[in-house]
Amino acid sequence: MDPILQVGIGVVLVFAITAVIVSSTTEIIAGVLHLRAQNLEAGIARMLDGVSLAPRQSTPWWKPWQLLRMRKPEPGPLAAQVLQHPLITSLASPSAAAKGHTPSYIDAVTFTAALFDTAFASEAAVMRFLPDKATIDARIGATPAGPTRTQLDSMWTTAKSAPKAFVQALVGDPKGEALVGALLGTPADVEAQLLTLTNANDAMAPALSGQWVGSGKNVQSFGQSLVTAPLITHANQAAASVGAAVAKVGAAEPRLGAILTPLWNTAGDDVDAFRHHVEDWYDREMARVSGWYSRKAQWIMLGLGLFIAAALNISGTTVAMALWHDAGLRDRTSAVAASVVVDRVAPTTATTVSGSTTATTLTPPPTAAAPVTPTVPSGTTATTTAPAASFAQLGDLGLPVGWNANAWPGLTWALVPHLLGIVMVGIAASFGAPFWFDLLNRLVNLRVGGKPPAPAAQQRPATSP
């Protein structure tokens, strides 16, 4: 039985080292392509705006790496505003923030704070009345000469005549309420635009019409309501103000209101409990987003595993046959495997996105606390302090890996099982390094009959000085 177990240990060692290469390469690809950030942005867009991923575009056969990119979500006004909050943008590295990339990780507490301090739908509402360059040019041109006209001209120039950037500047300006009011035109202009939105079945038309009536059909008051409502700001104030803010969100954004309203009702007018419910909602959604990333990463690792196994000519069947027929090779490989169990720190891939997610950390094997002394035949030297095994060390042991006469069977009957072994290694590597290091640890401990007892000095109770 011992030879069979030694063969298993050797094959699992090969799987584990290949998985380390695959995991490290996957991490590099994820970092270069910002896969986690894209995944997180898609999850938040789904949470707040209910948008789905954009359809997969046809990818040219000569650009297969484009398949790795996350399908971008359709633009959502709520998610865009939350992700542009300073609390969120400060989490990204300066270089990533300069390119407009979302942070890779956002924890629930930070997300909730940004959510509560975001003026929901203000930019989206104002954009309904200033939808394009021609409209903005006409409204600025109709504004009487004076400080307001000068400021609008300056902001329009700074925004490079881009409507979205101009509206963002309006909403963020301390005098934004007056500036928006100056651009809305006459009451007849406002009512005409509201009628256009209603006929187009715009989702915000009912809420905007209600705000117009509530403002007494006063253009300046209506402009103020567009900039400041709906809000969930100052969540530490009285419960009545938070409840009113939630109601305003529900009026303007029915989908988000349908989520926040029951959370507020469940909190029983307790602001802290409401905050905790929102944080828990975010964590639940991020658990699903992590599942998206895990499935995508699994496919990437499978493709990389097959490629690396073929590129390095690593065949599980060829390695197993060599171990089965060479007792010395089995002993050397088992000794190295035992040293790996003790000394190696195996990379562990977590699959959390939100403050989470999916980061490669270094975690020692769970049961490798005590030293393991493998059973080695006389004449063979083994050490438990050997460095962790690598692909090069596998070749030094004499295992048939790499492109050499020992590892390549040539055009013989053994070529078919050899190729099947390459596929087997590729699939095994996609399981991840932690899986195989944990299994290697179990096999080594099984071979040596479990962990050895601690030295007597460690078993004695501590004595008082």
LINKAPE-V259463 format. One line per field, one symbol per residue. ss: DSSP state (H for helix, E for strand, - for the rest). phi: phi as a letter, one per 40 degrees, with the letter a starting at -180 (. if undefined). psi: psi as a letter, one per 30 degrees, with the letter a starting at -180 (. if undefined). Layout:
ss->???
phi->???
psi->???
This chain:
ss->-HHHHHHHHHHHHHHHHHHHHHHHHHHHHHHHH-HHHHHHHHHHHHHHH---E----------HHHHH----E---HHHHHHH--HHHH----HHHHH---------HHHHHHHHH-----HHHHHHHH---HHHHHHHHHH----HHHHHHHHHHHH----HHHHHHHHHH---HHHHHHHH---HHHHHHHHHHHHH-----HHHHHHHHHH----HHHHHHHHHH----------HHHHHHHHHHHHHH-HHHHHHHHHHHHHH---HHHHHHHHHHHHHHHHHHHHHHHHHHHHHHHHHHHHHHHHH----HHHHHHHHHH-HHHHHHHHHHHHHHHHH-EEEEE----------EEEEE--------------------------HHHHHHH----------------HHHHHHHHHHHHHHHH---HHHHHHHHHHHHHHH--------HHHH------
phi->.cdcccccccccccdccccccccccccccccccfccccccccccccccbgcbccdcccbcccbcccccccccccdbcccccccccdcccccccdcccccgccdcbbccccccccccbbccgcccccccbbcaccccdccccccdcidcccccdccccccffcdccccccccccdbcccccdcccgcdcccccccccccccfcccdccccccccccgfbcccccccccbbcbbbfcccdccccccccccccccbdcccccccccccccggbccccdccccccccccccccccdccccccccccccccccccccfbbccccccccccbccccccccccccccdcbcbccbccbbbcibhfbcbbbcdcbbcccbbccbdcgbcbbcbccdcbccccccchccbgcacccbcgcbcccccccccccccccccccgcdccccccccccccccggccccddccccccbcc
psi->eeeeeeeeeeeeeeeeeeeeeeeeeeeeeeeegheeeeeeeeeeeeeefgllkkkklkkkfghfffffkkkklkkkeeeeeefgkeeeffflleeeefggkklfkkleeeeeeeefgkikgeeeeefffifleeeeeeeeffklkaeeeeeeeeeeeefhgjeeeeeeeeefkfgeeeeeefffbleeeeeeeeeeeefghkffeeeeeeeeefgghkeeeeeeeeefllkilhfgakeeeeeeeeeeeeeeieeeefeeeeeeeefhgjeeeeeeeeeeeeeeefeeeeeeeeeeeeeeeeeeeeeeeeeghjkeeeeeeeeefjeeeeeeeeeeeeeeeefkjkkkjlhkegglkhkjljklkfggekkkjljklkfkklkggllklleeeeeefgkilljlfefjfaiaffeefeeeeeeeeeeefffkeeeeeeeeeeeeeeeggaklllleeffkkkkk.
